[in-house]
């Protein structure tokens, strides 16, 4: 009886070891394949795969900026959960009947030359092949998604073309949409990038043209409907009232100009890129303070500027 228990224990240990090694190998394969498709560094934190339920889960997939742009993240995915077709996988095809992707943040950067990091990714290139027709280029990854549920939280836009310090706009877009018949990894990547850009009203990006060719019908709009009638953004930060007051003063002076400062009642005013900025600080506790920022330009609400101010204040606090 004791020998049977030992044998069963050894078999279970070997099985668990093989499962861990399998997940590590697949995670590495996904990382290499995604980096090749996008033309940018990719990191995957976690991966798990179920054989009997035919499901996979990826957690913490991060895509970093391509060469020629400041260090940072262009796509931060919190979760990818999919159901896969095992029979198709055995034929070296990826067929996903259902997929759910949760994107925490898309980070757009415009460099000093006015080029977008999204347009520098390999999936955004739409050049004709330079090699002779006899040498056909490798086909795109054979991926097919029948139904995709896509959730994207926010888009952060940093513009380095305006001066030494970048302007920052934050768009709380909160996309929650369903799509059908995604036919390639390239199409999926373009969808994840172009949809938040469309919602935020980002214009002139080369990726829009590639999106049309790839079968992703998206066009930029002038104003994001999510922000209509709203001019403010709010956050609760784990810092003292005085620290937040100093950081706010510094950011307004560096991004534009400080027009008023009343530390006693927490009312601060400024002007950034022609927009009138109002800041209200409220002490919650010794190490927690609420900040509310409003922004209007030509009497129109500009919540993306308000969110951008909070974003830069957070960056300033991290430096300290």
C-alpha positions in Angstrom: 0.0 0.0 0.0 2.8 2.3 0.9 4.5 1.7 -2.5 1.3 2.5 -4.3 1.0 5.9 -2.5 4.6 6.7 -3.4 4.1 5.8 -7.0 0.9 7.9 -7.2 2.8 10.8 -5.6 5.6 10.5 -8.1 3.2 10.4 -11.0 1.3 13.5 -9.7 4.6 15.4 -9.1 5.7 14.6 -12.7 2.4 15.6 -14.1 2.4 18.9 -12.2 6.0 19.6 -13.3 5.1 18.9 -17.0 2.1 21.2 -16.7 4.2 24.0 -15.3 6.9 23.5 -18.0 4.2 23.5 -20.6 2.7 26.8 -19.4 6.2 28.4 -19.3 7.0 27.2 -22.8 3.7 28.5 -24.2 4.1 31.8 -22.3 7.5 32.2 -23.9 6.1 31.4 -27.3 3.3 33.9 -27.0 5.9 36.6 -25.9 8.1 35.9 -28.9 5.2 35.8 -31.4 3.6 39.0 -30.1 6.9 40.8 -30.2 7.5 39.7 -33.8 4.0 40.7 -34.9 4.1 44.1 -33.2 7.8 45.0 -33.7 8.1 46.0 -30.0 9.1 44.4 -26.7 6.3 42.3 -25.0 6.2 40.9 -21.5 3.7 38.3 -20.2 3.4 37.9 -16.4 1.1 34.9 -16.2 -0.3 32.1 -18.3 -2.5 29.1 -17.6 -4.2 26.6 -19.9 -6.9 24.1 -19.3 -7.1 20.9 -21.5 -10.5 19.6 -20.5 -12.3 23.0 -20.5 -10.3 24.1 -23.5 -9.6 27.5 -22.1 -6.6 29.8 -21.6 -5.9 32.8 -19.4 -3.1 35.4 -19.9 -2.6 38.0 -17.2 -0.4 41.1 -17.3 0.5 41.3 -21.0 2.5 44.6 -21.6 3.6 46.0 -24.9 6.4 48.6 -24.6 7.2 51.4 -27.0 9.0 50.7 -30.3 12.4 52.1 -31.0 12.6 55.9 -31.5 10.3 56.7 -28.6 10.8 57.3 -24.9 10.7 54.3 -22.6 7.1 53.4 -21.6 4.1 51.3 -22.2 1.9 51.5 -25.3 -0.6 48.8 -24.4 -1.2 47.4 -20.9 -3.6 44.4 -20.9 -4.9 43.2 -17.6 -6.5 40.0 -18.7 -7.0 37.8 -21.8 -9.4 34.9 -21.4 -10.2 32.7 -24.3 -11.9 29.4 -25.3 -9.9 27.5 -27.9 -10.6 24.8 -30.4 -8.3 21.9 -29.6 -8.9 20.1 -32.9 -7.9 23.3 -34.8 -4.8 23.7 -32.5 -3.6 20.3 -33.5 -3.7 21.4 -37.1 -1.5 24.4 -36.1 -4.5 26.8 -36.4 -5.7 29.1 -33.6 -9.5 29.1 -33.5 -11.1 30.9 -30.6 -14.9 30.6 -30.4 -14.9 33.2 -27.6 -12.4 35.7 -26.3 -12.4 38.4 -23.7 -9.7 41.1 -23.5 -9.4 43.7 -20.8 -7.1 46.6 -21.6 -6.2 48.9 -18.6 -4.5 51.6 -20.7 -3.3 52.5 -24.1 -0.4 55.0 -24.1 0.1 57.1 -27.2 3.2 59.2 -27.7 4.0 61.8 -30.3 7.7 62.3 -30.5 9.6 65.5 -31.4 9.3 64.8 -35.1 5.5 64.5 -34.8 5.3 60.7 -35.3 3.0 58.5 -33.2 4.3 55.3 -31.5 1.2 53.5 -32.8 2.2 54.2 -36.4 5.8 52.9 -35.7 4.5 49.4 -34.8 5.0 46.7 -37.4 1.2 46.1 -37.6 0.7 49.7 -38.7 3.0 49.4 -41.7 1.3 48.9 -45.1 4.2 48.9 -47.4 4.3 46.8 -50.6 6.8 43.8 -50.4 10.2 44.7 -51.8 11.1 41.1 -52.7 10.1 39.5 -56.0 6.8 37.8 -56.3 8.4 34.4 -56.5 9.4 34.8 -52.8 6.1 35.2 -51.1 6.3 36.7 -47.6 5.1 34.6 -44.6 1.4 34.6 -44.0 -0.1 36.3 -40.9 -0.6 34.2 -37.8 -3.6 31.9 -38.6 -5.9 33.3 -35.9 -9.7 33.3 -36.0 -11.9 34.7 -33.2 -15.7 34.2 -33.6 -16.7 36.5 -30.8 -14.6 39.1 -29.0 -15.6 41.1 -26.0 -13.2 44.1 -25.7 -12.9 46.4 -22.7 -10.5 49.4 -22.7 -10.2 51.7 -19.7 -8.3 54.8 -20.8 -6.0 56.4 -23.3 -3.0 58.6 -22.2 -1.7 60.9 -24.9 1.8 62.5 -24.4 2.9 65.0 -27.0 6.7 65.7 -27.1 6.5 67.8 -30.2 5.3 71.0 -28.4 8.5 71.6 -26.3 10.8 70.2 -23.7 8.0 69.0 -21.4 5.3 66.9 -23.0 1.6 67.9 -22.8 -0.5 65.1 -21.4 -4.2 64.4 -22.1 -6.0 61.5 -20.4 -9.2 60.1 -22.0 -11.4 57.9 -19.7 -13.0 56.2 -22.7 -14.3 53.0 -21.0 -15.0 51.1 -24.2 -17.0 47.9 -23.7 -17.9 46.4 -27.1 -18.4 43.1 -28.9 -16.9 42.2 -32.2 -17.3 39.2 -34.6 -15.0 37.4 -37.1 -11.5 38.7 -36.2 -9.4 36.9 -38.8 -5.8 37.7 -37.9 -3.5 38.7 -35.1 -2.7 41.9 -37.0 -6.4 42.8 -37.2 -6.8 42.2 -33.5 -3.8 44.5 -32.6 -5.0 47.3 -34.9 -8.5 47.0 -33.3 -7.1 47.4 -29.8 -5.1 50.5 -30.9 -7.5 52.2 -33.2 -10.7 51.9 -31.2 -9.5 54.1 -28.3 -7.9 56.6 -30.7 -11.2 56.9 -32.5 -13.1 57.4 -29.2 -10.6 60.1 -28.0 -10.8 61.9 -31.4 -7.1 61.4 -32.3 -6.7 62.5 -35.9 -4.2 62.0 -38.7 -2.8 58.6 -37.6 -1.6 56.3 -40.3 -3.0 53.3 -38.5 -6.5 54.4 -39.6 -5.7 53.6 -43.2 -4.2 50.3 -42.3 -7.3 49.5 -40.2 -9.5 50.0 -43.2 -7.3 47.7 -45.3 -7.2 45.1 -42.5 -11.0 45.1 -42.3 -11.4 47.1 -39.1 -13.9 49.8 -40.0 -13.0 52.7 -37.8 -12.8 56.4 -38.5 -11.8 59.2 -36.2 -14.5 61.5 -34.7 -14.0 65.1 -33.6 -15.1 64.8 -30.0 -15.5 61.8 -27.6 -19.1 61.5 -26.6 -18.1 60.2 -23.2 -16.9 63.7 -22.2 -19.7 65.9 -23.5 -21.0 68.2 -20.7 -18.2 67.2 -18.3 -15.2 69.3 -17.5 -13.6 67.7 -14.5 -11.6 64.7 -13.2 -11.1 63.6 -9.7 -8.7 61.3 -7.7 -7.9 60.4 -4.1 -4.1 60.2 -3.6 -2.2 58.7 -0.7 -0.2 61.9 0.1 -0.5 64.8 2.5 -2.4 67.9 1.7 0.8 70.0 1.7 2.6 67.6 -0.6 -0.2 67.6 -3.1 -0.5 71.4 -2.9 3.2 71.8 -3.8 3.1 69.2 -6.6 0.0 70.9 -8.1 1.7 74.3 -8.0 4.8 72.9 -9.7 2.8 71.1 -12.5 0.7 74.2 -13.3 3.9 76.4 -13.4 5.7 73.9 -15.7 2.8 73.1 -18.0 1.5 76.7 -18.2 1.1 79.4 -15.6 -0.3 79.6 -12.1 -3.0 82.3 -11.8 -4.1 81.9 -8.2 -3.1 80.0 -5.2 -5.0 79.7 -1.9 -3.4 77.0 0.3 -5.8 77.6 3.1 -9.0 76.6 1.3 -7.3 74.4 -1.4 -8.4 76.5 -4.4 -5.8 76.8 -7.1 -6.1 78.2 -10.6 -4.0 78.2 -13.8 -3.9 78.4 -17.5 -2.6 75.5 -19.6 -2.5 75.5 -23.4 -5.2 78.2 -23.5 -7.5 76.3 -21.1 -8.7 77.7 -17.8 -7.8 75.3 -15.0 -9.5 75.1 -11.6 -8.2 72.8 -8.8 -9.8 72.0 -5.5 -7.9 70.1 -2.8 -9.7 68.4 0.1 -8.0 66.8 3.1 -9.4 63.4 3.9 -6.8 62.3 6.4 -3.2 63.0 7.2 -2.0 60.8 4.3 -4.9 61.0 1.9 -6.1 64.0 -0.1 -8.8 64.4 -2.8 -8.1 66.5 -5.9 -10.7 67.7 -8.4 -9.5 69.4 -11.5 -11.7 71.2 -14.0 -10.7 72.5 -17.5 -12.5 74.7 -20.0 -11.3 76.2 -23.3 -13.4 78.7 -25.2 -16.2 77.9 -22.7 -16.1 74.2 -23.8 -15.4 71.4 -21.3 -12.0 69.7 -21.7 -11.9 66.8 -19.3 -9.0 65.2 -21.1 -6.9 68.2 -20.1 -8.2 67.9 -16.5 -7.2 64.2 -16.4 -3.9 65.1 -17.9 -3.1 67.5 -15.1 -3.8 64.8 -12.5 -1.7 62.4 -14.5 1.3 64.8 -14.4 0.7 65.5 -10.7 1.0 61.8 -10.0 4.2 61.6 -12.0 5.6 64.6 -10.0 4.7 62.8 -6.7 6.5 59.6 -7.9 9.7 61.6 -8.6 9.7 62.6 -4.9 
